Amino acid sequence: MPGEEHSIYELAGGEATFARLVDAFYTRVEADPMLRSMFPDDLEAGKHWQFLFLMQYFGGPTRYAEERGHPRLRMRHQPFPIGLAARDAWLGHMLAAIDAVGIAEPARSAMRQYFVSASAFMVNTVEPQQNASEGTKA
């Protein structure tokens, strides 16, 4: 219908698409030594919460809030040292998962924009900058 608006959740393909997205993302995390060490041995709980959160955030069912309450993303991630390298790796895996799942426009751009912003917000550790002359001796 003209003028009918659809959520990103609907435009992306609904629950099945978000399940595939989370699976594709976690497959990449499992293979990344830096990120894998930041996650618990059993990834199932994290996959479950991420799946529910992403569906809800992008306009789908509110099961995350019903089961867990407010997301409190920064608080929940505070125990983990997240620097720029970890953020970049996480973001790279999520953006690759979006592409692997085949999420089309306009949902693709909206989701990518969210993940760029959200991943920057999670950074909680300042990594020392390496001086350009470091590592070389005169």
Sequence and secondary structure as in RCSB ss.txt:
>XXXX:A:sequence
MPGEEHSIYELAGGEATFARLVDAFYTRVEADPMLRSMFPDDLEAGKHWQFLFLMQYFGGPTRYAEERGHPRLRM
RHQPFPIGLAARDAWLGHMLAAIDAVGIAEPARSAMRQYFVSASAFMVNTVEPQQNASEGTKA
>XXXX:A:secstr
 TT    HHHHHTSHHHHHHHHHHHHHHHHT HHHHTTS S  HHHHHHHHHHHHHHTTS  HHHHHH S  HHH
HHTTS   HHHHHHHHHHHHHHHHHHT  TTHHHHHHHHHHHHHHHH         TTTT   
